[in-house]
Amino acid sequence: MGASVTRRVVRAVGWRLAKRLIRPIPLVGTAVALGLAGHEIKKKGLLRGLVHVGLDATPVVGTIKGVIEIFSGDLIRDKEHRSRGMGASAS
């Protein structure tokens, strides 16, 4: 009888600990997305960058988007780089 009570206590404590560790993970993902917001907006342009960061900062949506992007590449394309015209001086 003592072993089953001990096993139940260990399971309960383990489950509580697991929930406490898992709970802040979405906040970590949101913090990383917001920390990289400037880089993404610069790379993708204002509107596309804001949409990209907004999706990444949303906990469940950002995770799903990240998994899809592992297999398919970026869902939101980068802005196109414009080449300098002839009017620009090359000094």
Secondary structure, 3 states (H helix, E strand, C coil): CHHHHHHHHHHHHHHHHHHHHHCCHHHHHHHHHHHCHHHHHHHHCHHHHHHHHHHHHCHHHHHHHHHHHHHHCCCCCCCCCCCCCCCCCCC
